Amino acid sequence: MSESNTILTETEGRIGIITMNRQSEMNAVNLEMLNDIAYQVQTWEYDDNIRCIILRGNETAFAAGVDMKALAQEISQQSLALKAWQDEFNKIANCVKPIISAVSGYALGLGCDLAMAGDIILASESAQFGYPELSIGLIPSFGGCTRLIKRIGKAKTMEIILTGRAFSAEEASSCGLISRVVPLSDLFDEAIRVAKRIETLPYQAVLQAKETLKQVENMNLQNGLELELKSCRLSMNTRDFYGILDNFK
């Protein structure tokens, strides 16, 4: 296991694990932690030995929003660069390899953004999601508007952001924000099981499937079907597919 000031990193087989490690601040997000996460994600993105990544916090907090002290300091020093924050989020969200967010406790504001930057969200019963930004005079700006409305629809997103209320893992599951609810005692083990299932599948097909799913989300039905067909043809030209096909000859 290795560590920076803000995260711990380790590997289990072909799975990379990032643990946010600002426990005294409930993993409140500052630019340093965001940089560290994005750097590690990109490092593993180019590492052929890593097939899947898990991002997690601790039992109390996945990440409880923005670090207000750090934000106030950046503003007072006139060094706040929101585009730099967004660029770091995009490095995580645009990773070609699957990312599993294992969420327990608070995932608020930027914490919810981080969870949604992954591809699969597993949450314990104690998970609390939400966007309290309006209570401090801000609006979500790193995916809370754009990604949330794509995940759960306009009506639900309007209520959540305009009221700032937190909502439970059960509600998050019912509205489609997360994949499913997992008992807290099993959360990390289940994230590992899912990651191991993914990393055992033909690698190029996994990458092709993730990329296709990301693109069809923003397409109409006809364009999406055409892209699916194109992606399927590409996957048929891989060594993995031909190797499996040989078993049926």
Secondary structure as GFF3:
##gff-version 3
##sequence-region A 1 249
A	DSSP	beta_strand	2	3	.	.	.	ID=ss1
A	DSSP	beta_strand	7	12	.	.	.	ID=ss2
A	DSSP	beta_strand	15	20	.	.	.	ID=ss3
A	DSSP	three_ten_helix	23	25	.	.	.	ID=ss4
A	DSSP	alpha_helix	31	45	.	.	.	ID=ss5
A	DSSP	beta_strand	52	56	.	.	.	ID=ss6
A	DSSP	beta_strand	61	64	.	.	.	ID=ss7
A	DSSP	alpha_helix	68	76	.	.	.	ID=ss8
A	DSSP	alpha_helix	82	93	.	.	.	ID=ss9
A	DSSP	beta_strand	99	103	.	.	.	ID=ss10
A	DSSP	beta_strand	106	108	.	.	.	ID=ss11
A	DSSP	alpha_helix	110	117	.	.	.	ID=ss12
A	DSSP	beta_strand	120	123	.	.	.	ID=ss13
A	DSSP	beta_strand	128	130	.	.	.	ID=ss14
A	DSSP	three_ten_helix	133	136	.	.	.	ID=ss15
A	DSSP	alpha_helix	146	152	.	.	.	ID=ss16
A	DSSP	alpha_helix	154	163	.	.	.	ID=ss17
A	DSSP	beta_strand	167	168	.	.	.	ID=ss18
A	DSSP	alpha_helix	169	174	.	.	.	ID=ss19
A	DSSP	beta_strand	180	181	.	.	.	ID=ss20
A	DSSP	three_ten_helix	184	186	.	.	.	ID=ss21
A	DSSP	alpha_helix	187	200	.	.	.	ID=ss22
A	DSSP	alpha_helix	203	216	.	.	.	ID=ss23
A	DSSP	alpha_helix	221	235	.	.	.	ID=ss24
A	DSSP	alpha_helix	239	245	.	.	.	ID=ss25
A	DSSP	three_ten_helix	246	248	.	.	.	ID=ss26
###
